Amino acid sequence: MRLPQRAAPSLARALASARKRAAIGEDANSGLRSAPVFEWLRRAVETHSDPIEQRPPRHLTWSSRLLLIASVAVPMLLFAVAAWQNYRLVKIQAEQRVRIETRELEEHALRALETYSLVLAWIDGRIFGLDWDSIEYDRRLRRLLSDIETLPQIGSVSIVDTLGHIRASEPPLVELPEKVFAHDAFVAQESRDAGVFVGRTPAHHPTAVSFEISRRRSTADGSFDGVIIVSARPDYFSDFFSTVSAEKNFSASLVRRDGALLVRYPPLPGPFVFNADQPIMKAIAAELDHGLFWGRGATDGIERLLGYRHLAGYPLYIVFGIPTGGVLASWRANLVDYLVFAVPASLGLFCMTLFAVRQLHQQKFASWRWRSTAQRLQGEMDRRIKAEADLHQAQKMEALGQLTGSVSHDFNNMLTVLQGCLELLSGRQHDQKLQARVEMALATIKRGEKLTRHLLAFARRQPLEVTRVRVNDLLRRMHELLVQTLGSDISTASELAPDLWPVNADDAQLELVVINLAINARDAMPTGGELRVRTYNTTILPGQLLEEDMREGGDFVVLEIADTGSGMPPDVAARAFEPFFTSKPPGKGTGLGLSIVYGFARQSGGWTTIRSEVGHGTSVTIFLPRSREPDESND
């Protein structure tokens, strides 16, 4: 019953300390930035849980903003494309309308010119072979001219002799000079047979007609014997021009090939002649038959879409134009119709996209919260599993310590009795063989006592001769011993803190601990390597330690011994401090080296940790409390 009674307090302390073991990595690392062991413990905890992803921003991401911009930009782009297509369609429709109306004006003008040609032919046939006196006094001829003059497209009809005298006319032109040899219609026919010729009326003509149509009087020998002239009525053309289109500010003109403007709607206050540099003349020069172009009117300066057609058989052109403003007004009206549907649809699309983006953002944020909660729970579960494993390990180590201490104590008592008996027998044997056997038994008891001391050291029952120790001085004294222990293939490196605090410990046991760690390092580096020894001071805040008897924290001296050997896998490193456990081949180790280190650290008021990685070596770190006794040198 003695073993359970002894183990109960230690098991209670181990249970309380293991509850906080999972937090040692993070807490110790925050207070001990210079301690590699805490950094290693922190990384060990982090490897058991995935890092929590970064919290999504509360504002919209760039992708969401681009989606919202696209919900506005795409409809605007489609609207711009539709507007451009409609503009082209409106232009094409306007051009088709101009072509149609120009052809209509062409047909009307050709019918009028055909009428003029027929009238000239009738009169020429009526006076063929008559002398000029007969023509001048022929009453029937005058009635014919009077009837022809009643036609709406004819202003007057005149018959002119070779000297330019008017011999017959309707209506009578008594106000005119007797000669008309200055008229274009007379001059063109006098020098040659010009056929049906279209000429301008002189400005002093009382009828104010715009142009005249003439032809030679026919003779048997083809000689020049006078001219028949028909004066056109401009109202006949302008009245028809005004009915062609409903566009505002449209224009319709009858233009002679040389640029003379014969008829125009709206009418101009005076005669006008296009020069060769103006758009209409350039267009006619480029394409004689017909054409279409955008240009500014030379008479009124209005920008128009203009079309023209040549009147076949005559040196005349019909020119028709509609203002550009009317075309653009039609296009803008279509745009208004588009906007009536496009604006609400675009706003609806934007609102729907904004709603979807916000919903997506909220779902993403909710998903992040769920994942982060799940990761935290998983981390807590991992830490709980690790804490339970640490608790189990602590309980096992405590139980082994109690069992080992109890057995070692009882075994040591038995060895003491045996040693006393053997010492009484030693020296009293006359037979050398018996004396040799007694001495061999005493040597075996000595080895048993050494084994018992090791077991008691692990169980923390080995009596220590505690003195004030300066770890750096001890390590310097042991340097030669370490070099001899390690051999020539293994180099050593030291990093000793210059202001290292003193500790209260058994210097002999501390030397034994260093030697054991050096031997383990040598065995882990059969082909050579490096042994690194490091010391430094550290302060642990209250509550950072797992052990119940060390909750208040304090100042500690840290001794770290690391090698570059083969290292140990995690399952082996977890059992490294167990007594009689060894990873060495049979006969190469007792399994008590690290157990002695563990027991010495705990019995000295500190603790020890081990970290190892296969292929990267092993590091053992010992924490010893700082000595608070005054320095004897100052006494």
KEKOLVO-254895 format. One line per 10 residues: their letters; for each residue x negated, y, z negated of C-alpha. Coordinates in steps of 0.1 Angstrom, whole numbers. Layout:
a = X Y Z  ...
END
This chain:
mrlpqraaps = 0 0 0  -30 23 -2  -33 28 36  2 43 41  -1 65 11  -34 79 25  -21 83 60  12 101 52  -3 136 47  -25 134 77
laralasark = 3 121 99  25 150 88  -2 175 97  -8 159 130  30 160 139  32 197 130  0 206 150  11 186 181  43 207 184  22 237 195
raaigedans = -5 219 215  10 226 249  6 264 243  -31 264 234  -43 270 269  -24 302 276  -27 316 240  -63 308 235  -72 322 269  -56 355 262
glrsapvfew = -76 359 229  -108 342 240  -117 353 275  -152 341 271  -143 306 261  -143 281 290  -124 255 272  -93 276 268  -95 285 305  -97 248 313
lrravethsd = -67 240 290  -47 267 307  -54 253 341  -45 218 329  -11 231 318  -5 250 351  -12 219 372  18 202 357  43 228 370  47 246 402
pieqrpprhl = 42 284 401  73 305 400  78 323 433  78 360 434  111 377 427  128 389 459  130 427 461  163 444 452  162 465 483  168 451 518
twssrlllia = 138 435 534  124 446 567  140 417 586  174 427 571  168 464 580  158 454 616  190 433 618  211 464 607  192 486 632  198 460 659
svavpmllfa = 235 460 651  236 497 660  209 497 687  222 468 707  257 483 712  241 517 720  219 500 745  248 482 760  267 515 761  238 532 778
vaawqnyrlv = 236 504 804  274 506 809  272 544 812  244 541 838  263 515 858  294 536 857  274 567 868  262 547 898  297 535 905  311 570 903
kiqaeqrvri = 283 582 926  291 554 951  328 562 949  321 599 954  299 591 984  326 569 999  352 596 994  330 621 1011  324 598 1040  361 591 1044
etreleehal = 371 628 1042  343 638 1065  355 613 1091  391 627 1087  378 662 1093  359 649 1123  390 633 1139  410 665 1133  383 687 1149  379 663 1179
raletyslvl = 416 665 1186  415 703 1185  385 703 1209  402 678 1232  432 702 1233  409 731 1242  393 709 1270  428 700 1284  439 737 1283  408 747 1302
awidgrifgl = 413 719 1327  450 729 1333  441 766 1339  412 756 1362  435 734 1382  462 761 1384  438 788 1398  417 766 1420  414 782 1455  430 815 1445
dwdsieydrr = 413 848 1450  409 872 1422  437 896 1433  462 867 1434  450 856 1399  454 891 1385  490 896 1398  503 860 1396  534 861 1373  537 823 1371
lrrllsdiet = 501 822 1359  508 847 1333  538 827 1320  515 796 1318  489 815 1298  516 828 1276  529 793 1269  494 780 1262  488 809 1238  517 797 1216
lpqigsvsiv = 497 766 1206  487 768 1169  450 762 1176  446 788 1203  441 825 1196  439 838 1232  432 827 1268  411 848 1292  401 844 1329  369 864 1336
dtlghirase = 354 870 1371  317 869 1381  311 904 1370  325 899 1335  359 916 1341  389 901 1325  414 895 1353  441 877 1333  446 871 1295  472 862 1269
pplvelpekv = 478 881 1249  466 911 1269  433 924 1255  437 961 1265  415 973 1235  384 953 1248  358 968 1271  364 958 1306  333 935 1307  327 904 1285
fahdafvaqe = 293 896 1299  278 898 1264  299 869 1251  281 836 1245  308 818 1263  302 839 1295  264 841 1294  260 803 1290  282 796 1320  268 823 1343
srdagvfvgr = 233 809 1346  243 772 1349  273 749 1346  273 743 1308  305 722 1309  327 728 1279  307 753 1259  314 765 1223  302 801 1216  306 827 1189
tpahhptavs = 330 855 1193  315 890 1191  320 908 1158  340 936 1175  366 912 1189  400 924 1176  415 890 1171  389 881 1145  386 845 1158  355 826 1149
feisrrrsta = 344 810 1182  353 806 1219  354 776 1242  346 782 1279  341 764 1312  332 775 1348  360 780 1374  358 752 1398  348 759 1434  343 737 1465
dgsfdgviiv = 306 744 1468  300 744 1430  289 781 1430  296 804 1400  330 820 1405  340 832 1370  347 817 1336  378 805 1317  376 813 1280  398 800 1252
sarpdyfsdf = 395 817 1218  400 793 1188  422 803 1159  402 798 1126  433 795 1105  442 763 1123  410 747 1110  409 763 1075  445 754 1068  438 718 1075
fstvsaeknf = 405 719 1056  423 731 1025  445 700 1024  417 674 1027  407 672 991  421 679 956  386 686 942  379 720 928  352 740 946  350 716 975
saslvrrdga = 339 730 1009  345 721 1045  327 737 1075  324 736 1112  288 743 1121  271 747 1155  239 728 1160  219 760 1159  231 767 1124  259 791 1133
llvrypplpg = 288 788 1108  320 788 1129  347 779 1103  345 774 1065  369 767 1037  368 786 1014  362 814 1039  333 838 1038  335 875 1040  313 877 1072
pfvfnadqpi = 294 856 1097  267 833 1084  239 813 1101  219 785 1084  182 787 1088  160 757 1094  147 755 1058  181 750 1043  192 714 1031  219 710 1057
mkaiaaeldh = 197 718 1086  169 695 1073  194 667 1069  207 672 1105  171 673 1118  163 640 1100  195 622 1111  214 637 1140  246 616 1140  258 616 1104
glfwgrgatd = 244 617 1069  249 622 1032  228 642 1007  229 660 973  220 697 976  229 732 966  252 752 989  234 780 1009  266 801 1009  277 800 973
gierllgyrh = 248 782 954  271 754 940  255 719 937  274 695 959  275 661 974  275 669 1011  283 647 1041  282 656 1078  292 641 1111  284 651 1147
lagyplyivf = 314 658 1170  307 635 1199  303 655 1232  300 689 1214  271 707 1197  292 708 1166  290 692 1131  317 688 1104  303 694 1070  322 684 1038
giptggvlas = 311 686 1002  324 680 967  308 697 936  285 676 915  303 689 884  335 672 895  316 639 899  300 643 865  334 652 850  348 620 863
wranlvdylv = 319 601 848  322 619 815  359 610 814  350 574 818  325 577 790  352 590 767  373 560 775  343 537 768  337 555 735  373 550 724
favpaslglf = 366 513 724  329 512 718  327 533 687  352 514 666  337 481 678  302 492 670  312 504 635  330 471 629  299 452 640  277 473 618
cmtlfavrql = 300 469 588  301 431 594  264 429 597  259 450 566  283 427 547  265 396 560  231 410 551  242 419 516  257 385 511  226 369 524
hqqkfaswrw = 205 390 501  227 382 471  225 345 480  187 347 483  185 364 449  208 338 433  188 310 449  156 325 435  172 327 401  183 291 403
rstaqrlqge = 149 279 416  130 300 389  153 286 362  147 251 375  110 256 376  110 270 341  130 240 329  106 217 347  77 235 331  93 232 297
mdrrikaead = 99 195 304  63 191 315  51 209 284  74 188 262  61 156 278  25 168 272  33 178 236  48 144 230  17 128 245  -5 150 224
lhqaqkmeal = 16 141 193  12 104 201  -26 109 206  -29 128 173  -9 102 154  -30 75 169  -62 93 160  -50 100 125  -39 64 120  -72 51 134
gqltgsvshd = -90 76 111  -71 65 80  -75 28 89  -112 32 97  -118 51 65  -100 26 44  -117 -4 59  -151 13 59  -147 22 23  -138 -13 12
fnnmltvlqg = -165 -27 35  -190 -4 20  -181 -15 -15  -187 -51 -5  -220 -42 11  -230 -25 -21  -223 -57 -41  -242 -78 -16  -271 -54 -15  -274 -55 -53
clellsgrqh = -274 -93 -53  -300 -95 -25  -322 -69 -42  -322 -91 -74  -333 -121 -53  -359 -102 -33  -394 -106 -46  -385 -136 -67  -387 -162 -40  -418 -183 -39
dqklqarvem = -409 -198 -6  -418 -174 22  -390 -186 44  -364 -178 18  -380 -144 12  -379 -137 49  -342 -146 50  -335 -123 20  -353 -94 37  -334 -101 69
alatikrgek = -302 -100 50  -311 -67 34  -320 -52 69  -286 -64 81  -269 -46 51  -288 -14 60  -274 -16 95  -240 -22 81  -244 8 59  -253 29 89
ltrhllafar = -223 17 108  -202 24 78  -215 60 76  -205 65 113  -171 52 107  -167 74 76  -179 104 97  -151 97 122  -126 93 93  -139 126 78
rqplevtrvr = -149 109 46  -187 110 50  -201 133 23  -218 163 40  -246 184 26  -231 217 37  -256 246 41  -257 279 59  -268 270 95  -278 292 123
vndllrrmhe = -269 271 154  -293 289 178  -323 282 155  -313 246 152  -311 242 189  -345 258 195  -360 234 170  -344 205 188  -356 216 223  -386 192 225
llvqtlgsdi = -365 164 211  -338 169 237  -364 170 265  -378 137 254  -344 122 249  -332 132 284  -363 123 304  -381 140 332  -352 136 358  -328 158 338
staselapdl = -334 196 334  -320 217 306  -305 252 307  -296 273 276  -274 303 272  -275 313 236  -256 343 223  -281 367 206  -257 378 179  -243 343 171
wpvnaddaql = -226 341 137  -239 315 111  -217 285 101  -214 263 71  -222 227 81  -245 197 75  -275 205 97  -285 168 99  -251 158 111  -251 186 136
elvvinlain = -284 174 150  -270 139 152  -240 153 171  -262 171 196  -284 140 201  -253 118 207  -240 143 233  -274 144 249  -276 106 251  -241 105 266
ardamptgge = -251 131 292  -282 112 300  -263 80 306  -238 99 329  -267 112 350  -287 81 360  -302 98 391  -309 131 374  -291 163 368  -288 193 345
lrvrtyntti = -277 196 308  -264 230 300  -262 242 263  -242 274 256  -232 292 224  -210 322 218  -187 338 193  -149 339 196  -119 350 176  -86 332 176
lpgqlleedm = -55 351 167  -30 338 141  -7 312 155  -29 302 185  -42 271 169  -23 238 170  -36 224 137  -15 232 107  -44 240 85  -58 265 109
reggdfvvle = -27 285 118  -42 317 104  -69 316 131  -102 333 124  -138 337 137  -154 306 153  -188 297 167  -186 277 199  -212 252 209  -207 239 245
iadtgsgmpp = -227 210 260  -221 202 296  -236 179 322  -234 175 359  -229 137 358  -203 114 372  -175 126 350  -145 107 337  -110 102 350  -81 117 329
dvaarafepf = -70 84 314  -106 77 301  -111 113 289  -79 111 269  -94 82 248  -129 94 246  -127 103 209  -113 69 199  -137 48 178  -152 17 196
ftskppgkgt = -139 29 229  -165 32 256  -166 33 294  -202 20 295  -211 -16 304  -212 -41 276  -243 -38 254  -249 -1 265  -229 17 238  -210 12 206
glglsivygf = -182 37 213  -189 58 182  -209 87 197  -179 110 205  -160 97 175  -188 110 153  -186 144 171  -148 145 165  -151 136 129  -179 160 122
arqsggwtti = -160 189 138  -129 182 118  -147 176 85  -165 209 90  -132 228 94  -132 231 132  -122 210 161  -136 197 194  -123 194 230  -134 176 261
rsevghgtsv = -129 183 297  -141 161 325  -137 158 363  -148 129 383  -179 139 404  -183 172 386  -195 163 351  -182 165 315  -182 194 290  -177 189 252
tiflprsrep = -169 221 232  -172 222 194  -156 250 174  -171 256 139  -157 283 115  -179 313 109  -197 314 75  -184 342 53  -211 338 27  -236 367 24
desnd = -269 363 41  -296 351 15  -322 373 32  -302 404 21  -300 393 -16
END
